[in-house]
Amino acid sequence: MGKYNEEHLKKLLTLGIPWEEMTEEQKKQQRKEWDKITGDPNELYCTCPRTGCHNNHNCTQCMTLHRTFDGFPDCLRPIDEKVSEGVPMNRRYNMHYKIQGGGKGNDLVDEGDPDGSRERILARGQAEGVDISDILCAWDKIAKDKKNQACRCTHSDCWYHGNCVKCIALHRHFGGFPDCCAYIMDMIEEKNDAYWAEQGGRPEQK
């Protein structure tokens, strides 16, 4: 587990005790702290700007689709922006690379636009005569497949296990990723560290 994930867990576990070491009483106390966040409608609101997406406001399907391609939903992108600040776009971890090509290649991936949006993918497909409907259908099948939707978090005793809406809201509040896609932050850190190593260190370290 990378540096960022470790720092995130310290903020998430407000009692300052690792989950595995908490007593049942402490877990109940921790839940009260978390429930204050997941019980707030403003925290649960979908922040994705892609309101025309089939998965907008459907956290389970959205998370399922992005996780399949080793990416994460737009609502978590501010976290990537924060940790990748100063790293050129073409050197950052490209979480759109696989999903742009439907997982079968990079025919629709624009190397000059590694941050390609859904809208630009569709526009480029239409301009080049690519049948985008096949990719959209494939995305829907992935997102709606119950096997793909199954919660992958190892903390099966968590109250929000299997509840993507509250899980995402909670982790987003503390500036981190849910357990099911925390590995992506490790890959982001790896790419960022490689870039800063070439630059002789991060600006704040010079």
N, C-alpha and C positions, 0 to 999 in steps of 0.2 A: 504494500500500500504506500502511495506516494505522500509527499510532504503536505500537499494541499488537503487530501482526504483526512489525514491525521488531525490537521488543524480544524477542519470542519466538524469532525466528531467531538472535539473538545468543546466547541461552541454549542453543538446540538445537545450534548449530555449536560444539561444545565446544573446538575448536582455535582459535577466534577468526578463522577465515578463511572468506570467502564460498565457497559450494559451487563456483561457476563458476571461482574462482581456485585451487582445490586441485589439487595434483599427484596422480597416481595413487597415489603412496605415502601422501600425506596422506589421501586418501579411504579407503585401507585402514585407516589408523590411526583415522580417524573411525568406520569401521564397527565396529571393535573396541569403541569406547566405546558405540555404539548397541546392539550385540549384547548387552552386559551388561544392558541394560534389556529388550530384546525377548526375551531368553532367560529372563527371570524370570517364572514362572507367575503370581505375584501381580500383576504389571503387566498381564498378558494377560486377567485375570479380568473378566467382564462385570459392571459395576457398576450397570446399569439395574435399577430396582426393579420394572419391569413384566414380571415373570417369565411372565405368561400370554400375552405378545405372541408372535406367530408368528416374529418376527425376533429375539427375545431370544437372546443368544449367537451370533447370526449377523451379524457386523459388516458384511459386504458388503451384505446385503439391507437392514439397518437404515440404513446410511449412504446407500444408494441412494434409499430412500424419503424420508428427511428432506431430503436434498440437493435432490430434485426440487421440494420445496415451500419451498426457501430456509431450511431449518432444520438443526439438528444433533442428534445423539442425546443422550439424557439423560446419558450418561457424560461429556459435555463441558460440561454445564450449570454445574458449579461455576465454570468459567472466566467464563461470562457473569455469574454472581452476584457474582464478585469485581470485575469491571470496571464493573458496573452498580450497585454498592453505593451506596445513598443516593438512587437514582433511583426514583420511584414506579413501581409495576408498570404502570400505564396509560400511562406515558411511555416505557417501554422498547421496544426492538425486539421485535415480537411474532412469534416464530418459529412459533407455532402457528396463526396466522391462516389461512394457506392450507390447511394440512393438515386443519384442523377442518371446513372446508367441502368437502373432497374436491377442492380446486383449482378448483371451479366457482362459488364465491361464498362468502357468509358466513352461510348459513342456520343453521348450527350454532354459529357463533361467538358467545360471550357476551362482549359488550364490557366487562362488569363483572368478567369472569374471564379476562383475557388470558393467564393462565398455565394455561389449561384442560388437564386431563389426558385421556388416552385413556378412563379410567374415567368421567369426568364427561361426555365426549362421548357415550358409549354410553348412560349413564343418562338424559341429557336427550333423546336420540333416542327412547328407549323411551317416555318420559313424554309426548312430543309426537307419537308415532305415526309418526316418521320411520323409513324402512327403512334401517337402518344397514348391513345386509348388502351393499348395493350399494357403499357407500363402502369397506367392508373388502375386497371383491373387487377393487375398483379399486386399492387399496393393494397387494394381493398381486401383481397384474399388473405394477405399476410396479417393485416390489421384486425380482421374479424375472426381469424382462426383461434379458437379457444385454447388450443395447445400453446400457441405463441403468446397468448395473453396471460398465461399462468405466471404468478408472481415468482420471481427468481431470488428474492431476498432470503438470505439464510436465517434471518431473525423471525422465524415463523411464529414466535410468541408475542410479536409486536401487535399492538391493537390495530394498526393500520395495514397489516399484512394483507395484500390483495386489494387494497383501496388506493388506487393510483392518485386520485384527486387529493386526498389528505396527505399521502406520503410525499408527493411532489411539493405541495404547499409547505409542508413542514421543512423539508430540506432546502427549498428555495429561500425560505425565511432566514435560515442560518447560512445561506451562501454556499450550498454544496449540492451534490448529486445523490439521488436515491441509490441504495446499495446495488440495484440491478444494473446501473450504468456507471457506477463509480470508477470502473476500470478505464472508462474513457478519459477521465481526468488524469489518470496515470499516463496515458498516451499523449495527452496534451502537454503535460509536464516534460515528458521525454523529448518531444519536438522543440519545446521552448528552451529547455536546457542545452540542447545541441546548438541552437542558434546563438544563445548568449555565450556559449563556450567559444564559438568562432569569433565573437566580438571582444573576447578578453574579459568577459564578466558583465553582469547587469550594471546599468548606470549607477544604481544606488550602492553597488559594491566597489566602484572604482574610486 
